Amino acid sequence: MRINELQRRALLAMMDVETARVAVDRTTRRTAQHQLYALIRERYGCKYSCLPADRWKEVVIWLVEGPLTSGGEVAI
C-alpha cells in the first residue's frame, strides 16, 4: 500500500517549508528542492509519491529534523 493523497500533500508542504528555510533566492530554492527530491529517492529507493505507507512516518520525522543546512547542503 502506498501513501494516500493527504500524506502526499503533507510531504510536499513539508518539502516546501524545508526548501524555503534554506533558500536565499528562487534559484537556490529550486536547487534545494531538487536536492531534497534526490535525497528521498536515494534514501528510500523511490519517488516521494510512491513511498510505502509504513515508511511515511519515517520520512516525516527525517524532514522535521531538517535534512538541509542553511546553505542548501545536506546535513551530515
N, C-alpha and C positions, 0 to 999 in steps of 0.2 A: 504494500500500500504506500502511495506517495503522499506528500504533504497536500493539504487542501488549499483552496483559493485564499482563505483568510490567513493561513500560515504563510503562503507565498507573498501576499501583500505585506504582511508584517515583516518578513525578511527584507523585502525591497525597501520598506520605510527605514529599517534599521541600517541597511547599507547606505541609504541616502544620508542619514544622520552622521554616520561614521565618515563618509567621504566629505561632507560639508565641514565636519570638525577639523579635518586636516588641510582643507583647500584654502589657498590664498587667492586664486582666481579660477576662472572657468576651465582653463586648460589643465590646471593642477587637479581640479575636482574630477574631471573626466578621466585623467590618467589614474588617479586613486581608485575610481570606480572600477575601471577595467582590471586594475591590480587586485582588487578585492574579489571580483568575479573569478579571476585566475587562481587566487588562493583557495577559494571554495572548491573549484574543480580539482586542484591539486590535493587538497587535504581530504576531501570526501569522495573523490572519484567520479563526480557527476556535476551537472549544472545545478544551481541552487533550486530551480523549479522542479527538478527530478529527484530531490532528496527523499530517501525513505522516511516515513513518518517517525520512526523510532530514533532518527538522528536529528530531528528538528530542534529539540531542546538543547542538544549539544552545540549546534550551530548558533543558537540564540545566545547561549552563555559565552561562547567564543567571541561573538560580535560585541556583547556588552563589555567584555574585558578590554576591548579596543585593540584589534589586530594591527592597526596602522599607527605610526607615530605622527607627530605634528608635521613632519617633513614629507609625509606620504610614503615613508619607508615602512617595511614590515618590522614590527616589534619582535625582538628575539628574547 
